[in-house]
Amino acid sequence: MITNKIFRLLLKNTLSNFSCVYYVTNYVRNNVGYMRSNYTYTT
């Protein structure tokens, strides 16, 4: 029972961390693409 609880907590933490990393990478990718398009537009 306790191990199941710990395992579930670990799984939840891993999922939240993964979603956070995915969100950050997506945000950086969007920003880089936006900056690149802006840069090519200004030059």
C-alpha distance matrix in Angstrom:
0.0 3.8 5.5 5.0 6.3 8.7 9.8 10.5 12.4 14.2 15.2 16.5 18.4 19.9 21.0 22.6 24.3 25.6 27.0 28.6 30.2 31.4 32.9 34.6 36.0 37.2 38.8 40.6 41.8 43.2 44.9 46.4 47.7 49.2 50.8 52.1 53.7 55.1 56.5 58.1 59.5 61.1 62.7
3.8 0.0 3.8 5.3 5.0 6.2 8.5 9.8 10.5 12.2 14.1 15.3 16.5 18.2 19.9 21.1 22.4 24.1 25.8 26.9 28.4 30.0 31.5 32.9 34.4 35.9 37.3 38.8 40.3 41.8 43.2 44.7 46.3 47.7 49.1 50.6 52.3 53.6 54.8 56.6 58.1 59.5 61.0
5.5 3.8 0.0 3.8 5.3 5.0 6.0 8.5 9.7 10.3 12.0 14.0 15.1 16.2 18.1 19.8 20.7 22.1 24.1 25.4 26.5 28.1 29.9 31.2 32.5 34.1 35.7 37.0 38.3 40.1 41.6 42.8 44.4 46.0 47.3 48.6 50.4 51.9 53.0 54.7 56.3 57.8 59.1
5.0 5.3 3.8 0.0 3.8 5.5 5.0 6.1 8.5 9.7 10.4 12.2 14.1 15.1 16.3 18.3 19.8 20.8 22.4 24.2 25.5 26.6 28.3 30.1 31.3 32.5 34.3 35.9 37.0 38.5 40.3 41.6 42.9 44.5 46.1 47.4 49.0 50.5 51.8 53.4 54.8 56.5 57.9
6.3 5.0 5.3 3.8 0.0 3.8 5.4 5.1 6.2 8.6 9.8 10.5 12.3 14.2 15.3 16.5 18.2 19.8 21.1 22.5 24.2 25.6 26.9 28.6 30.2 31.4 32.8 34.6 36.0 37.3 38.8 40.4 41.9 43.2 44.7 46.3 47.8 49.1 50.5 52.3 53.6 55.1 56.7
8.7 6.2 5.0 5.5 3.8 0.0 3.8 5.4 5.0 6.1 8.5 9.8 10.4 12.1 14.1 15.3 16.3 18.1 19.9 20.9 22.3 24.0 25.5 26.8 28.3 29.9 31.3 32.7 34.2 35.8 37.2 38.5 40.2 41.7 42.9 44.4 46.2 47.5 48.7 50.5 52.0 53.4 54.8
9.8 8.5 6.0 5.0 5.4 3.8 0.0 3.8 5.4 5.0 6.1 8.6 9.8 10.4 12.2 14.2 15.2 16.2 18.3 19.8 20.9 22.2 24.1 25.6 26.7 28.2 29.9 31.3 32.5 34.2 35.9 37.0 38.5 40.2 41.6 42.8 44.6 46.1 47.3 48.9 50.4 52.0 53.4
10.5 9.8 8.5 6.1 5.1 5.4 3.8 0.0 3.8 5.4 5.0 6.1 8.6 9.8 10.5 12.3 14.1 15.2 16.5 18.3 19.9 20.9 22.4 24.3 25.6 26.7 28.4 30.2 31.3 32.7 34.4 35.9 37.2 38.6 40.3 41.7 43.1 44.6 46.0 47.6 49.0 50.6 52.2
12.4 10.5 9.7 8.5 6.2 5.0 5.4 3.8 0.0 3.8 5.4 5.1 6.1 8.6 9.9 10.6 12.2 14.1 15.4 16.4 18.2 19.8 21.0 22.5 24.2 25.5 26.8 28.5 30.0 31.4 32.8 34.4 36.0 37.2 38.7 40.3 41.9 43.1 44.5 46.3 47.6 49.0 50.7
14.2 12.2 10.3 9.7 8.6 6.1 5.0 5.4 3.8 0.0 3.8 5.4 5.1 6.1 8.5 9.9 10.4 12.1 14.2 15.2 16.3 18.0 19.8 20.9 22.3 24.0 25.5 26.8 28.2 30.0 31.3 32.6 34.2 35.8 37.1 38.4 40.3 41.6 42.7 44.5 46.1 47.5 48.9
15.2 14.1 12.0 10.4 9.8 8.5 6.1 5.0 5.4 3.8 0.0 3.8 5.5 5.1 6.1 8.6 9.8 10.4 12.2 14.1 15.2 16.2 18.1 19.9 20.9 22.2 24.0 25.6 26.6 28.2 30.0 31.3 32.6 34.2 35.8 37.0 38.6 40.2 41.5 43.0 44.5 46.1 47.6
16.5 15.3 14.0 12.2 10.5 9.8 8.6 6.1 5.1 5.4 3.8 0.0 3.8 5.5 5.2 6.2 8.6 9.8 10.6 12.2 14.2 15.2 16.4 18.3 20.0 20.9 22.4 24.3 25.6 26.8 28.4 30.1 31.4 32.7 34.4 35.9 37.3 38.6 40.2 41.9 43.1 44.7 46.3
18.4 16.5 15.1 14.1 12.3 10.4 9.8 8.6 6.1 5.1 5.5 3.8 0.0 3.8 5.4 5.2 6.1 8.5 9.9 10.5 12.2 14.0 15.2 16.4 18.2 19.7 20.9 22.4 24.1 25.6 26.8 28.3 30.0 31.3 32.6 34.2 36.0 37.1 38.4 40.3 41.7 43.0 44.6
19.9 18.2 16.2 15.1 14.2 12.1 10.4 9.8 8.6 6.1 5.1 5.5 3.8 0.0 3.8 5.5 5.1 6.0 8.6 9.8 10.4 12.0 14.0 15.2 16.3 18.0 19.7 20.9 22.2 24.0 25.5 26.6 28.2 29.9 31.2 32.5 34.3 35.7 36.8 38.5 40.1 41.6 43.0
21.0 19.9 18.1 16.3 15.3 14.1 12.2 10.5 9.9 8.5 6.1 5.2 5.4 3.8 0.0 3.8 5.4 5.1 6.1 8.5 9.9 10.4 12.1 14.2 15.3 16.2 18.1 19.9 20.8 22.2 24.1 25.5 26.7 28.2 29.9 31.2 32.7 34.2 35.6 37.1 38.5 40.2 41.8
22.6 21.1 19.8 18.3 16.5 15.3 14.2 12.3 10.6 9.9 8.6 6.2 5.2 5.5 3.8 0.0 3.8 5.4 5.1 6.1 8.6 9.8 10.4 12.2 14.2 15.2 16.3 18.3 19.8 20.9 22.3 24.1 25.6 26.7 28.3 30.0 31.4 32.6 34.1 35.9 37.1 38.6 40.3
24.3 22.4 20.7 19.8 18.2 16.3 15.2 14.1 12.2 10.4 9.8 8.6 6.1 5.1 5.4 3.8 0.0 3.8 5.5 5.0 6.1 8.5 9.8 10.5 12.2 14.0 15.2 16.4 18.1 19.8 20.9 22.3 24.1 25.5 26.7 28.2 30.1 31.3 32.4 34.3 35.8 37.1 38.6
25.6 24.1 22.1 20.8 19.8 18.1 16.2 15.2 14.1 12.1 10.4 9.8 8.5 6.0 5.1 5.4 3.8 0.0 3.8 5.4 5.1 6.0 8.5 9.9 10.5 12.0 14.0 15.3 16.3 18.1 19.8 20.9 22.3 24.0 25.5 26.6 28.3 29.9 31.1 32.6 34.2 35.8 37.2
27.0 25.8 24.1 22.4 21.1 19.9 18.3 16.5 15.4 14.2 12.2 10.6 9.9 8.6 6.1 5.1 5.5 3.8 0.0 3.8 5.5 5.0 6.0 8.5 9.9 10.3 12.0 14.1 15.1 16.2 18.1 19.7 20.8 22.2 24.0 25.4 26.7 28.2 29.7 31.3 32.5 34.2 35.9
28.6 26.9 25.4 24.2 22.5 20.9 19.8 18.3 16.4 15.2 14.1 12.2 10.5 9.8 8.5 6.1 5.0 5.4 3.8 0.0 3.8 5.4 5.1 6.2 8.6 9.8 10.4 12.2 14.1 15.3 16.4 18.2 19.9 20.9 22.3 24.1 25.7 26.7 28.1 30.1 31.3 32.6 34.3
30.2 28.4 26.5 25.5 24.2 22.3 20.9 19.9 18.2 16.3 15.2 14.2 12.2 10.4 9.9 8.6 6.1 5.1 5.5 3.8 0.0 3.8 5.4 5.1 6.1 8.4 9.7 10.5 12.1 14.1 15.2 16.3 18.1 19.7 20.8 22.2 24.1 25.4 26.5 28.3 29.9 31.2 32.6
31.4 30.0 28.1 26.6 25.6 24.0 22.2 20.9 19.8 18.0 16.2 15.2 14.0 12.0 10.4 9.8 8.5 6.0 5.0 5.4 3.8 0.0 3.8 5.5 5.2 6.0 8.5 9.9 10.4 12.1 14.1 15.2 16.4 18.1 19.8 20.9 22.4 24.1 25.4 26.8 28.3 30.0 31.4
32.9 31.5 29.9 28.3 26.9 25.5 24.1 22.4 21.0 19.8 18.1 16.4 15.2 14.0 12.1 10.4 9.8 8.5 6.0 5.1 5.4 3.8 0.0 3.8 5.5 5.1 6.0 8.6 9.8 10.5 12.1 14.1 15.3 16.3 18.1 19.8 21.0 22.3 23.9 25.6 26.7 28.3 30.1
34.6 32.9 31.2 30.1 28.6 26.8 25.6 24.3 22.5 20.9 19.9 18.3 16.4 15.2 14.2 12.2 10.5 9.9 8.5 6.2 5.1 5.5 3.8 0.0 3.8 5.4 5.0 6.1 8.5 9.8 10.4 12.1 14.1 15.2 16.2 18.0 19.9 20.8 22.0 24.1 25.4 26.6 28.2
36.0 34.4 32.5 31.3 30.2 28.3 26.7 25.6 24.2 22.3 20.9 20.0 18.2 16.3 15.3 14.2 12.2 10.5 9.9 8.6 6.1 5.2 5.5 3.8 0.0 3.8 5.4 5.1 6.0 8.5 9.8 10.4 12.1 14.0 15.1 16.2 18.2 19.7 20.6 22.2 23.9 25.5 26.7
37.2 35.9 34.1 32.5 31.4 29.9 28.2 26.7 25.5 24.0 22.2 20.9 19.7 18.0 16.2 15.2 14.0 12.0 10.3 9.8 8.4 6.0 5.1 5.4 3.8 0.0 3.8 5.5 5.1 6.1 8.6 9.9 10.5 12.2 14.1 15.2 16.5 18.1 19.7 21.0 22.3 24.2 25.7
38.8 37.3 35.7 34.3 32.8 31.3 29.9 28.4 26.8 25.5 24.0 22.4 20.9 19.7 18.1 16.3 15.2 14.0 12.0 10.4 9.7 8.5 6.0 5.0 5.4 3.8 0.0 3.8 5.5 5.2 6.1 8.6 9.9 10.5 12.1 14.1 15.4 16.3 18.0 19.9 20.9 22.3 24.2
40.6 38.8 37.0 35.9 34.6 32.7 31.3 30.2 28.5 26.8 25.6 24.3 22.4 20.9 19.9 18.3 16.4 15.3 14.1 12.2 10.5 9.9 8.6 6.1 5.1 5.5 3.8 0.0 3.8 5.4 5.0 6.0 8.5 9.7 10.3 12.0 14.1 15.0 16.0 18.0 19.6 20.7 22.2
41.8 40.3 38.3 37.0 36.0 34.2 32.5 31.3 30.0 28.2 26.6 25.6 24.1 22.2 20.8 19.8 18.1 16.3 15.1 14.1 12.1 10.4 9.8 8.5 6.0 5.1 5.5 3.8 0.0 3.8 5.5 5.1 6.1 8.5 9.8 10.4 12.2 14.1 15.1 16.4 18.1 19.9 21.0
43.2 41.8 40.1 38.5 37.3 35.8 34.2 32.7 31.4 30.0 28.2 26.8 25.6 24.0 22.2 20.9 19.8 18.1 16.2 15.3 14.1 12.1 10.5 9.8 8.5 6.1 5.2 5.4 3.8 0.0 3.8 5.5 5.2 6.1 8.5 9.8 10.6 12.1 14.0 15.3 16.3 18.2 20.0
44.9 43.2 41.6 40.3 38.8 37.2 35.9 34.4 32.8 31.3 30.0 28.4 26.8 25.5 24.1 22.3 20.9 19.8 18.1 16.4 15.2 14.1 12.1 10.4 9.8 8.6 6.1 5.0 5.5 3.8 0.0 3.8 5.4 5.0 6.0 8.4 9.9 10.3 11.9 14.1 15.1 16.2 18.1
46.4 44.7 42.8 41.6 40.4 38.5 37.0 35.9 34.4 32.6 31.3 30.1 28.3 26.6 25.5 24.1 22.3 20.9 19.7 18.2 16.3 15.2 14.1 12.1 10.4 9.9 8.6 6.0 5.1 5.5 3.8 0.0 3.8 5.4 5.1 6.0 8.5 9.7 10.2 12.1 13.9 15.2 16.3
47.7 46.3 44.4 42.9 41.9 40.2 38.5 37.2 36.0 34.2 32.6 31.4 30.0 28.2 26.7 25.6 24.1 22.3 20.8 19.9 18.1 16.4 15.3 14.1 12.1 10.5 9.9 8.5 6.1 5.2 5.4 3.8 0.0 3.8 5.5 5.0 6.1 8.5 9.7 10.5 12.1 14.2 15.4
49.2 47.7 46.0 44.5 43.2 41.7 40.2 38.6 37.2 35.8 34.2 32.7 31.3 29.9 28.2 26.7 25.5 24.0 22.2 20.9 19.7 18.1 16.3 15.2 14.0 12.2 10.5 9.7 8.5 6.1 5.0 5.4 3.8 0.0 3.8 5.4 5.2 6.1 8.5 10.0 10.4 12.2 14.3
50.8 49.1 47.3 46.1 44.7 42.9 41.6 40.3 38.7 37.1 35.8 34.4 32.6 31.2 29.9 28.3 26.7 25.5 24.0 22.3 20.8 19.8 18.1 16.2 15.1 14.1 12.1 10.3 9.8 8.5 6.0 5.1 5.5 3.8 0.0 3.8 5.5 5.0 5.9 8.6 9.6 10.4 12.2
52.1 50.6 48.6 47.4 46.3 44.4 42.8 41.7 40.3 38.4 37.0 35.9 34.2 32.5 31.2 30.0 28.2 26.6 25.4 24.1 22.2 20.9 19.8 18.0 16.2 15.2 14.1 12.0 10.4 9.8 8.4 6.0 5.0 5.4 3.8 0.0 3.8 5.4 5.0 6.1 8.4 9.9 10.6
53.7 52.3 50.4 49.0 47.8 46.2 44.6 43.1 41.9 40.3 38.6 37.3 36.0 34.3 32.7 31.4 30.1 28.3 26.7 25.7 24.1 22.4 21.0 19.9 18.2 16.5 15.4 14.1 12.2 10.6 9.9 8.5 6.1 5.2 5.5 3.8 0.0 3.8 5.4 5.2 6.0 8.6 10.0
55.1 53.6 51.9 50.5 49.1 47.5 46.1 44.6 43.1 41.6 40.2 38.6 37.1 35.7 34.2 32.6 31.3 29.9 28.2 26.7 25.4 24.1 22.3 20.8 19.7 18.1 16.3 15.0 14.1 12.1 10.3 9.7 8.5 6.1 5.0 5.4 3.8 0.0 3.8 5.5 5.0 6.2 8.6
56.5 54.8 53.0 51.8 50.5 48.7 47.3 46.0 44.5 42.7 41.5 40.2 38.4 36.8 35.6 34.1 32.4 31.1 29.7 28.1 26.5 25.4 23.9 22.0 20.6 19.7 18.0 16.0 15.1 14.0 11.9 10.2 9.7 8.5 5.9 5.0 5.4 3.8 0.0 3.8 5.3 5.3 6.2
58.1 56.6 54.7 53.4 52.3 50.5 48.9 47.6 46.3 44.5 43.0 41.9 40.3 38.5 37.1 35.9 34.3 32.6 31.3 30.1 28.3 26.8 25.6 24.1 22.2 21.0 19.9 18.0 16.4 15.3 14.1 12.1 10.5 10.0 8.6 6.1 5.2 5.5 3.8 0.0 3.8 5.6 5.3
59.5 58.1 56.3 54.8 53.6 52.0 50.4 49.0 47.6 46.1 44.5 43.1 41.7 40.1 38.5 37.1 35.8 34.2 32.5 31.3 29.9 28.3 26.7 25.4 23.9 22.3 20.9 19.6 18.1 16.3 15.1 13.9 12.1 10.4 9.6 8.4 6.0 5.0 5.3 3.8 0.0 3.8 5.6
61.1 59.5 57.8 56.5 55.1 53.4 52.0 50.6 49.0 47.5 46.1 44.7 43.0 41.6 40.2 38.6 37.1 35.8 34.2 32.6 31.2 30.0 28.3 26.6 25.5 24.2 22.3 20.7 19.9 18.2 16.2 15.2 14.2 12.2 10.4 9.9 8.6 6.2 5.3 5.6 3.8 0.0 3.8
62.7 61.0 59.1 57.9 56.7 54.8 53.4 52.2 50.7 48.9 47.6 46.3 44.6 43.0 41.8 40.3 38.6 37.2 35.9 34.3 32.6 31.4 30.1 28.2 26.7 25.7 24.2 22.2 21.0 20.0 18.1 16.3 15.4 14.3 12.2 10.6 10.0 8.6 6.2 5.3 5.6 3.8 0.0
